[in-house]
């Protein structure tokens, strides 16, 4: 708060699974995470933040989504997560002590670059061999969202021609119980099996876009 000169704060915590688990078909969302590897005091830290910092638990979405939706011209988004640099406005990384101002143009470019690169941290499939530098080069002439989408579809089309197995995707199996949270019900799946279906490059671009994009869950899904 000293670094950002803020006079108040809001802390968000992710709770449970979220809508991305249902959207992902090429690979299980965050399927590469080992929950057993969490810090020893994970639960105690959560409880401390809830008790003493009035943290808000985000159900059905991630804390990143809540941060993105809360960002406006009067806020500073404080995080060490690079994915949030797609969000317009002021940012502060307390580890690197960096302050950044993300413009609409930079935010849009950052989002669409991830549609090509994917996100290994969250087990989101990207184009093999396409890192940030390559993605930036491919999209350097893009100006509006339609430009980015066109480049992404072309790049994924070429990638699928040499990786046909990506055309076959599995939908997650849903179990028959739901959990109530306020006015919403959330279903949960048990494993990663389901009906195989053929995917088009347009399907894949849309899936990866929805997985890497933060915020605006209710209007986009």
N, C-alpha and C positions, 0 to 999 in steps of 0.2 A: 504493500500500500504506500510505503514511503517512496518507492521507486516510480510508481505511476501517479503519485499525488492524488490517490483516490480517497474519498471520505466514507465509503461503504463498500461491501463486497458480498458476493453470493458464491457459495461453494456447491458444486454439483457432483454427485457420485452415481456411477452406473450401478444398477441392481438387476441381476439376472440376465436372461437372454433378451434379444431385441429383434426388431423387424427384419434385420439383415439375415438372420438365420433362415428365415423363410424364403428370402429372395435368392440366396446363393444356390446355384445348381452345378457349377463347374467344379467347385471344391467347397467343402464344409467351411463356413465362415469361422475364422479363428480356430480351425480344427488342428492347427499346429501348436496350440497353447497347452501347456501342462498345468492344470489347476493345482496340482500337488506341489508345484514349485513356487507357490506364492510365499511372500515373506512370513516368517514365524508369527509376527504380531499383526497380520493383515486384518483380522476381525476386530482386534482391540483398537487399531487405528481408525477403522470405519466408525466404530462406536464412539470414539473420542470426538471425531469430526461431527458426528450427528448430535452429540450432547453439548459440546462447547462451541461449535462453529455454526450451529443451525443448518448443517448441510442438507441439501435437497436430494432425495433419491430419485433417480430417473428410471422409470419402469417402462419397458417396451421400446425404449430408445437408449442411446448412450449419453453419457455426460457431455461428450463432444457436440452432440446435436443440440442439447440444451444451451450450451455455451454459444453456439453459432446463432441460434434463434434469439438469444438475449442480446447479442451484440448490436449496438447502434452508435450514433455519432457522439454519444456521451459516455461510452463505456470503453474499457480496455480489456481485451481478451487475454487472460494470463494462462499460458500453457507451454509445455516443452514439446508438444506434438506437432510435427510439421504438417500433418494433414489439415490442421485448422488454418493454415496460411492461405487457404482458398476463400476464407471469410473476409469480406471487406471491412476495413476499419483499423483501429489501433491494436497492436499486439505487444505482449511483453513476455520474454522467455527469461525466467528468473535464474536459470542455471548459467546461460551464456550472458546474462544481463544485457540482452538485445531488445531494442525497441524498434518495431517496424510499423509502417503504415501501408496497408495493402489496398491498392486501387482496384476498381471494378475490373479493369483489363488484366491486371496481374492475378487476381483471384480466379477469373475465368480460365486463364491459361494454366494456372496451377492445377485446377480441377481436371481439365481435359488431358493434361500430361499424364495424370495418374490413370486415366482410362487406357492409356497405352502401356504404362509401366506396371500397373497393378500395385499391390501392396503386400510384400512378403510377410510383413509383421502380422497382418490380419488374415493371411492365407488367401488373398485375392489374386487370382490368376491374371498375369499380364502377358504381353508379347515377349517371347523369349529373345533375349539379347537386346531388348529395347530399354535402356536406362534413361535417366532424366536428360542427359545431354542429347541423345538421339531423339527423344520425344520432343524436346524443345526445337531441334532442327527441323523435324517434320512439320511442326506447327508454327514456324516462325512467320509465315505469311497470313496466318489466320487473324481475323478481326472480330467476327461475331460468332455466336454459338453454332450457326449452320455451317460455317467454315470448319470449325473444330470437329463437328460431328462427321462431316464428309471425309475429312482426313482420317479420322479414327476408323470409320467403316472400311475405307480403302486399305488401311494398314492391317486391320484384323482379317479382311478378306484374303490378303496375301499370306498372312500367317496361317490361316486355316487350310490353305491349299497344300501346305507342307506338313500340317499337323491335323489330319482329318479326324483323329480321335476326339478332338475338342468339340466336334459337331455332336457327339453323343454325350448327353448330360443326364445326370440322375436327379430326380426331384426328391426332397427329403420326405421321409415317412412321418406322418403326424399321429400322435397317440390321442386317445379319446378323453383326455382330461384338460380342463382349462382352469386358470387361476384368475380370480376377479381382482381388479385394481381400479377402484373408483367406478366409473361408468363403462369400463372396457374389460373385455375378456381376452386373455392371451393363451394360445395353445403352445404346446411344447412337443418336440419330437424326441425319439429315443436313439435313432441311429441314422446312418447315411445310406439308405437304400430306397429304391423307388422305381418308377417307370422311366425307361430310357427314352429320350425324345431327341429329335434332330434340331439343332440350333443354327440360325442364320447369323451372319456377321452383325446384322442390325440387332438381333436378340442379345448377342454377347456384349456389344457396345452399351446397350441399355442396362444390362445387368451390372456390368462393371461400374458404369456411371452411378447407378443407384447405391452400390456398395461403398464407393469411395466418397460420395458426396455427403457432407454433414449438414444437418439442419433441414427444416421444412419437410419433415416426415409426413405430416398429415396431407399436404397438398401434392407430394410427389409419389406417394405409394397408395 
